[in-house]
Amino acid sequence: MLQQLAHIDLRNNLLTSLPAELEALVKLRSIILSFNRFKTFPDVLYLIPTLETILISNNQVGVIDPHQLKHLEKLSTLDLQNNDIMQVPPELGNCTALRALMLDGNPFRNPRAAIVAKGTDAILEYLRSRIPA
């Protein structure tokens, strides 16, 4: 029965991790994890290829793995606002399915706030231009 879940809202639950069993949710399209206590991006999310929306704002996530995110080919919305991301990896620009990438409120220096304010397309273009050849 739970395998049919398409949307999960787990915001405001003081969560620090997710169970590996979430991988069994083969129809999951969106997950809301905002306002919890995640220090790392939950690895199990990389294993759910049906995800289109991940909202994980207002946590303490410090690192994102663009190589793992690239496997989420349907991911169009990624909200990482108000976390502890110190560096935005240029390879995140290769996640071409992203239509909404929210990064405001993180302590990174690049991309600069002026680029972030221009929106997702500007951020992704900036990141792609910084990928080492």
Order of alpha helices (4+ residues) and beta strands (2+ residues): beta-beta-beta-alpha-beta-beta-alpha-alpha
